[in-house]
Amino acid sequence: MIPQKIKYYKNWLQQENYKSFYLSLLRVAISLWLLKEVCFNWSSMDILYGESVYVMPKNTIINRLPGGVSFVREYFMWFIIPYIAIILLNILGIGRWFTALLLFSMVYVLQQMNMYFLNGGDKLAKLILLYLIFANSYEYFVLFKQKYIDPEKKKFLNLVSNLAAFSIMLQLCLSYFLSGLGKINNPVWWQGEATYYALSMERFLGTPLNKYIVEYKWINILSNYAVIAFELLFPFLVWIKKIRKPLLVAGLLFHLCIYVFLMIYGFQIVFILTYGLFLPNTTWKKIFSRVYRM
């Protein structure tokens, strides 16, 4: 019985690249996000990657490179310029899987060089890039169209690509669930006070409304437990087709609220970008056809 089911799902996964449109869009979007990060951090490059760094990571791959840490940090711009070029190549789909592998490797090295400044969005972005090495994200938004592919090879590419897309979706679910479990074990969250403290802190004072919102205890308690419930239930409810879209809309509002009220930016963008994989190709094609006609 089990071997038959495995064979059935294997054949189904080989038939079509079911996330081809959004995988292509995700490739472009995550590359633009990386480019944005470079632009926003340009004036701080020497502090992040150069000799002016004030926190030196230990036991990283950088320490094992030829010349050691000092050499890498002295000539870090020799790495940043090719990094930008690889991002642009990835946006255009030039080099395809080889470029994707190079981009992931370069992001990995850069994150090793400033690992104390990373957030959840940076870590998720790195994992997305890893999965995109195996995904066929080159059917749309590429400079050069792909040539004819042998049908048997196409089946294999579809299988690997669908598994890669599914892995990104599972990674998002796992991130939410582990975050929810962490909050349950945190007394501040368990007592319903976490959002109150977050909205009150000057570091996260995103709008003048924050100081008025925290005055209403019921809002703080409701939002506190709503966050925990969302993160714990999302990994299970998102697979139910009837409630998937409302749940994704709720997640979008959840991340936008954090973006606006708490000023936590890049983290939210990366998480929102993964949501598109939960929608079928037909939905995305309809959306883009309407936008194009407009």
Disulfide bonds with the S-S distance in Angstrom:
none
